[in-house]
């Protein structure tokens, strides 16, 4: 059954949702002492990782809901957490402008990635594990080598805070959404802009690709969701 989770006053709330009975509470995970801002499941479904304004990343057993580890080291609120595709690492982005890399077996920090000139707002991983993407209040998107953590490309073009990034399932496109109301689609290999989906003024807070990679979805500050064809870039629905 699908599991949904949500942040509220430092608590992580897990519910299961089925068409016949609707949502049912599974567990409340408490341990953060400030609002929870990010959550992610490990690729094998064994662990839940959360980030918080309390500057910590916490790991929970997804079967027992017991705490497994608390990862400390950031100097600012956590804004995003993602797993590497093989589940061996956790990447956390923070308002301290950095990305930290954690070993999921030892729970130790193995690298700190610096380069943004403002708070990191979102992270995404290439499904093949080749690169990591980050967005920031510095109005840029950056692509990092997933093995060496070296900067590959800086993608500039947004004229406001970049709030969200997503990677197409085949790894051949990146989408970013920003304060300027645009969703931009990039080639991660060449760092070239493929398309700017703009013309709508409301801020884009979230972007995603569909599981088959055929759709781009953008969530806007005016309460609307836009759906585009990811190949032709035609607006399908609002």
C-alpha positions as CSV (number, residue, x, y, z in Angstrom):
1,X,0.0,0.0,0.0
2,X,1.3,3.5,-0.7
3,X,2.5,5.4,2.3
4,X,2.3,9.2,2.6
5,X,4.2,11.3,5.1
6,X,4.0,15.0,6.1
7,X,5.7,17.5,8.4
8,X,4.0,19.1,11.3
9,X,5.6,20.8,14.3
10,X,8.6,18.5,14.4
11,X,6.5,15.3,13.9
12,X,6.6,12.9,11.0
13,X,3.1,11.5,10.3
14,X,2.8,8.3,8.3
15,X,-0.5,7.3,6.8
16,X,-1.6,4.6,4.4
17,X,-4.2,5.4,1.8
18,X,-6.4,3.0,-0.1
19,X,-9.5,3.7,-2.3
20,X,-11.8,1.6,-0.1
21,X,-11.0,3.0,3.4
22,X,-9.1,6.2,2.6
23,X,-6.2,7.4,4.8
24,X,-5.3,5.6,8.0
25,X,-2.7,6.7,10.5
26,X,0.2,4.3,10.8
27,X,2.6,6.0,13.1
28,X,3.8,9.3,14.4
29,X,7.6,9.6,14.6
30,X,8.8,12.2,17.1
31,X,12.3,13.3,17.7
32,X,12.8,16.5,15.8
33,X,12.2,19.6,18.0
34,X,11.4,22.0,15.0
35,X,9.3,21.6,11.9
36,X,10.2,18.7,9.5
37,X,11.1,20.1,6.1
38,X,12.1,17.0,4.0
39,X,11.5,13.3,3.9
40,X,12.8,10.4,1.7
41,X,12.5,6.6,1.6
42,X,15.7,4.5,1.0
43,X,15.5,2.7,-2.4
44,X,15.0,-0.6,-0.7
45,X,12.2,0.8,1.5
46,X,13.9,-0.2,4.7
47,X,14.6,3.3,6.0
48,X,12.9,6.7,6.2
49,X,15.1,9.8,6.4
50,X,13.9,13.2,7.6
51,X,15.4,16.7,7.7
52,X,14.3,19.5,9.9
53,X,14.7,23.2,10.9
54,X,16.5,21.8,14.0
55,X,19.5,21.3,11.6
56,X,19.5,17.5,12.0
57,X,18.9,14.6,9.6
58,X,17.3,11.6,11.3
59,X,16.9,8.0,10.1
60,X,14.0,5.8,11.1
61,X,13.3,2.1,10.6
62,X,10.4,1.9,8.1
63,X,9.1,-1.4,9.6
64,X,9.2,-0.6,13.3
65,X,9.3,3.2,13.1
66,X,12.1,3.2,15.7
67,X,14.8,5.9,15.4
68,X,18.0,4.5,13.9
69,X,20.4,7.5,13.8
70,X,20.6,11.3,14.1
71,X,23.1,13.0,11.8
72,X,24.4,16.4,12.9
73,X,26.8,18.7,11.3
74,X,24.8,21.3,9.3
75,X,24.9,24.9,10.5
76,X,21.4,25.7,9.1
77,X,18.0,24.2,8.6
78,X,17.8,21.2,6.4
79,X,15.8,21.8,3.2
80,X,16.2,18.5,1.3
81,X,17.2,14.9,1.7
82,X,17.7,12.3,-1.1
83,X,19.2,8.9,-1.3
84,X,21.7,7.8,-3.9
85,X,20.2,5.2,-6.3
86,X,22.1,2.3,-4.6
87,X,21.1,3.5,-1.1
88,X,24.7,3.8,0.1
89,X,24.6,7.5,0.6
90,X,22.2,10.3,1.8
91,X,22.6,13.8,0.5
92,X,21.2,16.6,2.6
93,X,20.9,20.3,1.5
94,X,20.8,23.1,3.9
95,X,20.3,26.8,4.4
96,X,24.0,26.9,5.4
97,X,24.7,26.8,1.6
98,X,26.2,23.3,1.7
99,X,25.3,19.8,0.7
100,X,26.5,17.0,3.0
101,X,27.0,13.4,2.0
102,X,26.4,10.7,4.6
103,X,27.3,7.0,4.6
104,X,24.2,5.0,5.3
105,X,26.0,2.2,7.0
106,X,28.2,4.2,9.4
107,X,26.0,7.3,9.6
108,X,29.1,9.4,9.2
109,X,29.6,12.4,7.0
110,X,31.9,11.5,4.1
111,X,31.9,14.8,2.2
112,X,30.7,18.4,2.2
113,X,29.9,20.0,-1.1
114,X,30.3,23.8,-1.2
115,X,29.7,26.2,-4.1
116,X,26.3,27.8,-3.8
117,X,26.2,31.4,-2.8
118,X,22.9,31.0,-1.0
119,X,20.8,28.4,0.8
120,X,20.3,25.1,-1.0
121,X,16.6,24.6,-1.7
122,X,16.3,21.2,-3.3
123,X,18.3,18.2,-4.4
124,X,17.8,15.4,-7.0
125,X,19.8,12.4,-8.1
126,X,20.4,11.0,-11.5
127,X,18.7,7.5,-11.4
128,X,21.9,6.0,-12.9
129,X,23.9,7.5,-10.1
130,X,26.1,9.6,-12.3
131,X,25.3,13.1,-11.0
132,X,23.6,15.1,-8.3
133,X,21.6,18.3,-9.0
134,X,21.0,21.1,-6.5
135,X,19.0,24.4,-6.6
136,X,19.5,27.4,-4.5
137,X,18.3,30.9,-3.5
138,X,21.4,32.1,-5.5
139,X,19.2,31.7,-8.6
140,X,21.3,28.8,-10.0
141,X,21.1,25.1,-10.5
142,X,24.3,23.1,-10.1
143,X,25.3,19.7,-11.4
144,X,27.8,17.7,-9.3
145,X,29.7,14.5,-10.1
146,X,28.2,11.8,-7.9
147,X,31.6,10.0,-7.4
148,X,34.0,12.9,-6.9
149,X,31.5,15.6,-5.8
150,X,33.3,18.0,-8.1
151,X,31.2,20.7,-9.8
152,X,30.4,19.9,-13.5
153,X,28.1,22.7,-14.5
154,X,26.3,25.8,-13.2
155,X,23.0,26.5,-14.9
156,X,22.0,30.1,-14.8
157,X,19.0,31.7,-16.4
158,X,16.4,32.0,-13.7
159,X,15.7,35.5,-12.4
160,X,14.7,34.5,-8.9
161,X,15.1,31.8,-6.3
162,X,15.1,28.3,-7.7
163,X,12.8,26.3,-5.5
164,X,12.8,22.8,-7.0
165,X,14.7,20.5,-9.3
166,X,13.8,17.1,-10.8
167,X,15.7,14.6,-13.1
168,X,13.9,12.7,-15.9
169,X,13.9,8.9,-15.2
170,X,16.4,8.4,-18.1
171,X,18.7,11.0,-16.7
172,X,18.8,13.0,-19.9
173,X,16.9,16.1,-18.7
174,X,16.7,18.2,-15.6
175,X,13.7,20.5,-14.8
176,X,13.9,23.4,-12.5
177,X,11.1,25.7,-11.1
178,X,11.6,29.2,-9.7
179,X,10.3,32.4,-8.3
180,X,10.3,33.9,-11.8
181,X,7.4,31.6,-12.8
182,X,9.4,29.6,-15.3
183,X,10.0,25.8,-15.5
184,X,13.3,25.4,-17.3
185,X,14.4,22.1,-18.9
186,X,18.2,21.5,-19.2
187,X,20.5,19.0,-20.9
188,X,22.7,17.7,-18.0
189,X,25.5,16.6,-20.3
190,X,26.0,19.9,-22.2
191,X,24.4,22.3,-19.6
192,X,22.4,23.8,-22.4
193,X,18.9,25.1,-21.9
194,X,16.4,22.9,-23.9
195,X,13.3,24.8,-23.2
196,X,11.9,27.5,-20.9
197,X,8.2,26.9,-20.0
198,X,7.1,30.3,-18.9
199,X,4.6,33.0,-19.7
200,X,2.8,32.3,-16.4
201,X,3.7,34.7,-13.6
202,X,3.0,32.7,-10.5
203,X,6.0,31.3,-8.7
204,X,6.9,27.6,-9.3
205,X,7.4,25.8,-6.0
206,X,7.7,22.2,-7.2
207,X,8.5,20.3,-10.3
208,X,8.5,16.6,-11.2
209,X,8.6,14.2,-14.1
210,X,6.1,11.4,-14.5
211,X,7.5,7.9,-13.9
212,X,7.6,7.2,-17.7
213,X,9.3,10.6,-18.3
214,X,6.6,11.8,-20.7
215,X,5.2,14.5,-18.5
216,X,6.6,17.5,-16.6
217,X,4.5,18.8,-13.7
218,X,4.8,22.2,-12.1
219,X,3.1,23.3,-8.9
220,X,2.5,27.0,-8.6
221,X,1.9,29.5,-5.9
222,X,-1.5,30.4,-7.2
223,X,-2.8,26.9,-6.3
224,X,-2.6,25.5,-9.9
225,X,-0.7,22.6,-11.3
226,X,0.5,22.7,-14.9
227,X,1.2,19.5,-16.9
228,X,3.4,19.7,-20.0
229,X,4.4,17.1,-22.6
230,X,8.1,16.5,-21.8
231,X,9.0,15.8,-25.4
232,X,7.1,18.6,-27.3
233,X,6.8,21.0,-24.3
234,X,3.1,21.6,-25.1
235,X,0.9,22.5,-22.1
236,X,-1.5,19.7,-21.7
237,X,-3.6,20.8,-18.7
238,X,-3.9,23.3,-15.9
